[in-house]
Amino acid sequence: MHPFTYTRVSDTREALNAGRHGGRYIAGGTTLVDLMRETVERPETLVDITGLPLDEITVTERGGLRVGALVTMSEAAAHAKVRTLYPVVSEALELSASAQLRNMATIGGNIMQRTRCTYFRDVTADCNKREPGSGCAALHGVNRTHAILGTSDACVATHPSDAAVALAALEARVHLLGPGGTRQVPFADFLLRPDSTPQREQALRKGELITAVEIPALPRPLRSGYLKVRDRQSYEFALTSAAVALHVRGGVIREAKVAAGGVGTVPWKLPAVEQHLVGERPSGALWSAAAANAADGARPLQHNRFKVELLKRTVERQLRIVGGTK
């Protein structure tokens, strides 16, 4: 591990000042510390923000939820309002990692975590995320777990967060505080596709701090859930996953929110699936027809072509589970 300085802040003004001068924010540290050990990340200054008042979950004026950036994954998953209003979020959090990690990791850190691509974490391999312009070893390497959606010639790494898939499906917003004041960014715009600049992963400005993630109020009743398909049942990243939320009234689907994980360079919203569902009556035939659109635009690689069909089946299965029909 390379030498670094460590400072702990007690208020947001102090945090922003340190961030503006190049400090890296750290809370649970479950990702950043690992990357520092592997010398993938070499920050000169760590700014411990665990003392900031960003650890509450509150109901918004419109009936949504605002989850503080320092709320742990365990706290968010167990919160009564999260479990009642948005089971998809609770389920995604509980399927994300071991209990020990969930007790440490924060919501803000979870959506900021970097890819688990083995080439990114191997400092001897070519990786445009780690060293822009060096190339992407995964393109012609062992790419079974890599992305089939949102890829570019510069990067095919998947985003690892399960919770981010649920938040993308629900069209959450990220609250930010920076030297220029506060702003909100739609979740779909917060995490960036690689394009030609894969080293830039979030729409953060210099020194900005995540203060909260806001889940909007959605029509009731809302059925939702998260399905994760992986090589093993315990502590493994998704090959595919599906976050689904359906508002059904009068026997008709009035609103549908669907996103996929394990297949995209960012959590992948599925508008074609959503559009196929809205205005229709739940049925097995509908789930199958809608899920057929899940892999639209996919660009599979040599070793991950199976993800195209697996994604369709994952989405169909979760539509059946949430929709409540055979």
Disulfide bonds with the S-S distance in Angstrom:
none
